[in-house]
């Protein structure tokens, strides 16, 4: 039986580690890949106290009920995908963390009307930050990303960027109020989306940063 396998990013062929910029802080846009996240798709009834309590027990955080919002305890984040659907994310975790997270959830949920699915292997996460990060995304995304509309840090939305489907999560206002976003896309869109973002950011000045 095979006990382990090579977990490889869909962007490895681009050699991003060898293209990192020496002074990224001078660029208007900083572009990098985040390592594969532990990710579990959750379905359940947020109006059921038992469901909310089960998630709090398993993850240490309750599912957000407001559309396009995120709840986090600093380690695990729950992104709202729909009235009865969320994505549980943990970055920087060991490869086995996803299976462990899913197991904890299944144990806590027990016989409740709920579903958990491990989905981390299908995603690539591209991190975009800097004073012109919002403008780059707006070139190909129909969302209104102005702070009065998108809501700033702690908000997420499913949409598309050019021809790629994405889940957009604003993770930080960044330095001096600069925005920072995580863009999740399917592995099959990763190469296309990276090249599109790098090209779209070219006019502002783009720096490649390490994971």
C-alpha positions as CSV (number, residue, x, y, z in Angstrom):
1,X,0.0,0.0,0.0
2,X,1.2,3.5,-0.9
3,X,1.6,5.5,2.3
4,X,2.5,8.9,0.8
5,X,2.7,10.7,-2.5
6,X,4.2,13.8,-4.0
7,X,2.0,16.8,-3.4
8,X,2.8,19.2,-6.2
9,X,1.4,22.6,-7.0
10,X,-0.2,23.2,-10.4
11,X,2.2,26.1,-10.7
12,X,5.5,24.3,-10.0
13,X,6.4,24.3,-13.7
14,X,6.6,28.1,-13.6
15,X,9.7,28.0,-11.3
16,X,8.3,30.8,-9.1
17,X,10.9,30.2,-6.4
18,X,13.7,31.2,-8.7
19,X,11.9,34.4,-9.8
20,X,11.3,36.0,-6.5
21,X,12.1,39.7,-6.3
22,X,14.9,41.1,-4.1
23,X,12.9,44.3,-3.2
24,X,9.2,43.3,-3.5
25,X,8.1,46.2,-1.2
26,X,9.0,48.6,-4.1
27,X,6.4,47.1,-6.4
28,X,2.8,48.3,-6.7
29,X,1.7,44.6,-6.9
30,X,3.1,41.6,-5.1
31,X,2.2,38.2,-6.5
32,X,2.8,34.8,-4.9
33,X,1.5,31.4,-4.4
34,X,0.3,30.1,-1.0
35,X,1.1,26.5,-0.2
36,X,-1.7,24.0,-0.7
37,X,-4.3,24.6,2.0
38,X,-6.2,22.0,4.0
39,X,-9.7,22.6,2.8
40,X,-13.0,20.9,3.6
41,X,-16.4,21.7,2.1
42,X,-19.2,21.8,4.6
43,X,-23.0,21.6,4.2
44,X,-25.4,22.0,7.0
45,X,-28.1,24.1,8.7
46,X,-26.8,27.2,10.4
47,X,-30.1,27.6,12.1
48,X,-29.6,24.3,13.9
49,X,-27.8,25.0,17.3
50,X,-26.4,21.4,17.3
51,X,-24.7,22.0,13.9
52,X,-23.2,25.3,15.1
53,X,-22.0,23.6,18.3
54,X,-20.5,20.7,16.4
55,X,-18.4,23.1,14.2
56,X,-17.3,25.1,17.3
57,X,-16.2,21.8,18.9
58,X,-14.3,20.5,15.9
59,X,-12.8,23.7,14.5
60,X,-13.0,26.3,17.3
61,X,-15.0,28.6,15.2
62,X,-18.7,29.1,14.3
63,X,-20.0,29.2,10.7
64,X,-20.8,32.8,9.6
65,X,-24.5,33.3,8.6
66,X,-24.1,36.6,6.8
67,X,-23.5,36.3,3.0
68,X,-20.0,36.6,1.8
69,X,-18.4,36.8,5.2
70,X,-15.6,34.9,6.9
71,X,-15.2,33.7,10.5
72,X,-11.8,32.7,11.8
73,X,-9.9,31.9,15.0
74,X,-6.6,32.7,13.5
75,X,-5.8,29.2,12.5
76,X,-8.9,27.9,10.7
77,X,-11.2,30.1,8.5
78,X,-14.8,29.4,7.5
79,X,-15.7,31.1,4.2
80,X,-19.4,31.5,3.4
81,X,-20.3,30.0,0.1
82,X,-24.1,29.9,0.4
83,X,-26.9,29.7,3.0
84,X,-26.0,26.1,3.9
85,X,-22.4,25.8,2.6
86,X,-19.0,26.9,3.8
87,X,-15.3,26.2,3.0
88,X,-13.1,25.4,6.0
89,X,-9.5,26.4,5.3
90,X,-6.2,26.0,7.1
91,X,-3.0,27.3,5.5
92,X,0.5,26.2,6.4
93,X,-0.7,22.8,7.7
94,X,0.9,19.4,7.3
95,X,-0.4,17.2,4.4
96,X,-2.4,15.1,6.9
97,X,-4.2,18.1,8.4
98,X,-7.0,18.0,5.9
99,X,-8.0,14.4,6.7
100,X,-7.7,15.1,10.4
101,X,-9.9,18.2,10.1
102,X,-12.5,16.2,8.1
103,X,-12.4,13.3,10.7
104,X,-13.0,15.8,13.6
105,X,-15.9,17.3,11.8
106,X,-17.5,13.9,11.0
107,X,-17.1,12.8,14.6
108,X,-18.6,16.1,16.0
109,X,-21.5,16.1,13.5
110,X,-22.4,12.5,14.2
111,X,-25.9,11.8,12.8
112,X,-26.8,15.4,12.1
113,X,-28.0,16.3,8.6
114,X,-24.7,17.6,7.3
115,X,-22.0,16.7,4.8
116,X,-18.2,17.1,4.7
117,X,-15.9,16.7,1.6
118,X,-12.2,17.1,1.5
119,X,-11.4,19.4,-1.4
120,X,-7.9,20.9,-0.8
121,X,-6.2,19.0,-3.6
122,X,-8.4,20.7,-6.3
123,X,-7.4,24.2,-5.3
124,X,-4.5,26.6,-5.9
125,X,-4.2,29.8,-3.9
126,X,-2.7,32.9,-5.4
127,X,-1.9,35.8,-3.1
128,X,-2.2,39.3,-4.5
129,X,-1.2,42.4,-2.5
130,X,-0.1,46.0,-2.9
131,X,-1.5,49.4,-3.6
132,X,-2.7,48.4,-7.1
133,X,-3.9,44.9,-6.2
134,X,-7.5,45.9,-6.3
135,X,-7.1,47.5,-9.7
136,X,-5.5,44.4,-11.2
137,X,-8.5,42.2,-10.1
138,X,-11.0,44.7,-11.3
139,X,-9.6,44.4,-14.8
140,X,-11.3,41.1,-15.2
141,X,-13.7,40.6,-12.3
142,X,-17.3,41.9,-12.3
143,X,-17.4,42.4,-8.5
144,X,-17.4,45.9,-7.1
145,X,-14.3,45.8,-4.9
146,X,-14.6,49.3,-3.5
147,X,-14.5,49.0,0.4
148,X,-18.0,50.4,0.6
149,X,-19.3,47.5,-1.5
150,X,-17.0,44.5,-0.8
151,X,-16.7,45.2,2.9
152,X,-12.9,45.0,3.2
153,X,-11.1,42.5,5.4
154,X,-13.0,39.4,6.3
155,X,-15.2,39.2,3.2
156,X,-15.3,36.7,0.4
157,X,-17.2,36.1,-2.8
158,X,-17.4,33.5,-5.6
159,X,-17.0,35.0,-9.0
160,X,-14.8,34.8,-12.1
161,X,-11.6,36.6,-13.1
162,X,-11.4,36.8,-16.9
163,X,-12.3,33.2,-17.8
164,X,-11.3,31.5,-14.6
165,X,-13.7,30.8,-11.7
166,X,-12.4,32.1,-8.4
167,X,-13.2,32.3,-4.7
168,X,-11.9,35.8,-3.6
169,X,-11.1,36.4,0.0
170,X,-9.7,39.7,1.3
171,X,-7.3,38.7,4.0
172,X,-5.7,42.0,5.0
173,X,-5.8,45.7,4.4
174,X,-2.0,45.3,4.0
175,X,0.7,47.8,4.8
176,X,-0.4,51.4,5.0
177,X,-3.9,50.3,4.1
178,X,-2.9,48.4,1.0
179,X,-5.3,45.5,0.2
180,X,-4.3,41.9,0.1
181,X,-6.4,39.1,-1.4
182,X,-6.3,35.3,-1.6
183,X,-7.7,34.0,-4.9
184,X,-8.6,30.3,-4.9
185,X,-9.1,28.6,-8.3
186,X,-9.2,25.1,-9.7
187,X,-5.9,23.4,-10.6
188,X,-7.0,23.4,-14.2
189,X,-7.2,27.2,-14.2
190,X,-4.1,27.9,-12.2
191,X,-1.6,28.4,-15.0
192,X,-3.9,30.6,-17.0
193,X,-4.9,32.7,-14.0
194,X,-1.3,33.2,-12.9
195,X,-0.2,34.3,-16.3
196,X,-3.3,36.6,-16.6
197,X,-2.6,38.3,-13.3
198,X,1.1,38.8,-14.0
199,X,0.3,40.3,-17.4
200,X,-2.5,42.5,-15.9
201,X,-0.1,43.8,-13.2
202,X,2.7,44.5,-15.6
203,X,1.8,48.2,-16.1
204,X,2.0,48.9,-12.4
205,X,5.2,47.0,-11.6
206,X,4.9,43.5,-10.2
207,X,7.1,41.5,-7.8
208,X,7.1,37.7,-7.4
209,X,7.2,36.8,-3.7
210,X,8.0,33.5,-2.1
211,X,5.3,31.2,-0.7
